[in-house]
């Protein structure tokens, strides 16, 4: 499937999104069942992230994930989608995702076209309600990552992602080993947590197209 064809199918998809059911396939076992409507009443912090699709030099569709720096925080040294918190000057949440993606990846805003929103997801450890967006980058992007926010950028091949089977790996939390579902990147590296849950819905949607 070419990128333009995928974009049109995503734009024209008129059925119910895979939603929470697809997200929960990659949910950590310790995650509680969450009522989004009740969460919204608690005034959580708001953020937006972006799945930025593009064609590489070989004509294959990819999207980038970023590796966070190691720091004192709940998401230290994790792979994530580009994105960040909503700011008062943002005109809407899709612009939040776009602005943060441009800042983190160093790509040019005018080359990015936002295609559609996916299902929002609450992240309890940081109290963020995250709105994911799918966008396309016209032309192969050159990345100039923000060194302050991004330790590395890893391109994910869409075809390989769609063919991959999620794995389970162990992580230590409060002296307990926990089996966590995620996507393996190699060398004991995994996409897990909220990012994996968002990508699980994205993969389920692409399967429907």
N, C-alpha and C positions, 0 to 999 in steps of 0.2 A: 504494500500500500504506500503510495506517495504521500508526502506531507500535505499537499493541497487537498487531496482526496480525503485524508483523515480529518483535516480541518472542517471541510464541508459536512462530513458525517457527524462530527461533534456538534457543529452549529445547528444542524437540522434534526438532531435527536429529540423527539418530543415525548418520550415515554418517561416513566418514573425512574429516577436515578437508582443505582444499586444501593446507595445510602448506608445507613448504620449497619445493616446486615453484612455487607461486604467489608466495612471497616473492622467489625468485630472478629473477622477471620484472622486478623493479625494483631489482635488485642493482647497485651500482657495479661497473664492469669490473675494478677492482683488488682486489675482495673475493675472498679465497681460499675454496675449498670447505671447509666446516667440518663436522666430526663432533660433533654435540651431546653425544652420550654421552661422548666423550673430553673435551670441554670441561668437562663437569660434574665430571670427576675432578680437574680442576685447581683447584677451589675458586674459581670466578670470583665477582665481586661480583654480587648479585642485586637486581633491580629489577622493578617492575610499572608498566604504563601502562594507560590507559583510553580506549576509544572510547565517548564518552558521547552517546547518541542522545536527541534530544528533538524535540518538535513546536514550531515557531515560531508566531507569532501568526496566520499564514496557513494553519496546518495542515500545513506542509511539514516533513519530517524533516531535521534538521541534526545535525552534531556539531562540536565546537570543536577547533581546533589552536591551540597557543600559540607565540608568537615569543619565543625566548630573547633576553636582553640580549647585547650585545657584551661579551666578556670574554676573558681569556687562558685558552682551553680548546678542546678538540677539537670541541665542539658550539656554539660561539659563534654568535649571530645565526642560528640555524637554527629552522625550524618543527618542532614536536614535539607528541606527544600528552601530555596531563597525566599526570604520574606521577613516580616517583622510587625511591629506594633502599629496600630492605626494612630495617626497624628491629627490634631484638630484641623490642620490646613488641608488634609486630604479630602478630595471631593467625594470619594466613595471608597469602598473596600477594594475594588478592582484596581484603583489607582494606588492604594497602599501596597498591594502585591507588586504592581509595576514599579513603583518608586524604589521599594526595597530591593527588588531584583536588579534594577539598574545600578544601585549603589553597591550591592554585594558582588555582582559579577563583572561590573565595569563594561556592560554592553550598552548600546545606544537605544534610547527609548523609542525613537521613530521607527525602528525595525521590528518592534514587538506589537503583535495584535492579540488582544485578549479575546478568547473564544467563548468560554463559558465557565460558570461556577460549579463546583462540586458541593457535596454535603458538608456543612460545618461540623467541627469536632472540638470537644472540650478537652483541655489538658489540665488535669487536677493539680499536678505538682507546681505549675507556674500560674494557675488560675487564668489561663488564656482560652478564649473561645476563638478558634482559628477558622477562617474562611479560605478554602483552597480554590484556586483558579487555574484553568488550563489556557495556555497561550502558545502562539507560534512565533518563532523568530524568522523573518524573511532573510534568507541568505545565511551562510555559515558564520556563526558569531566568533569573534575573538574575545576571549575572556581576560580581563584585567582585574583580578579579585582585590577586594578591600582587605588589606593585610590585617587590619584591626579586627575584622569580624570573621574572616574566612581563612582557615589554615590550608585548605586544599579544595579543588573542584574536581569531581569525578563524573565523567560522562557515562550515562547509562544507555546502552543500546536497547531500543524499544522492543525489537524482535526477540532479543535474548531475554529481556525482562518478562515478556509475555509467555515465553517457553519455560521459564524458571519455576521450580517448585519451592515454595517457602520452606525454610528449615527451622529447627529449634536448637537453641544454644543456651549455655548456662551463663548467668550473671549473678554476682554476689550483691545482695542487698541486706544491710543490717545483720551481717554474719550468717545469712541464709543464702544457699544457692537456689536460684529460681530458673526454671525453664522458660525461655522467652522466644516467641515466634518472630521471624524476620526474613529478610532477603540477604543472602550471603554475597559479599563483595570479594572475598578471598583474604588470605593472611589474617584470619581471625577478625575480620571486619564485617559488620552487619548493619543494615538499615533496619531499625526497629522502633517501637513506640508509636507516637503519633504520625511520624513520617511514613512508616510502613502501613499504618491503617489508612492514610490518605491514598497511598499508592495502590493499596488493595482495591479501593473503590474505583480508582482510575483504571486499573487493569480489568476489573469486572465490566466497566463501561465500554472499554475498547473491544472486549469480547462480544458485546451486543451489537456492534456497528456492522 
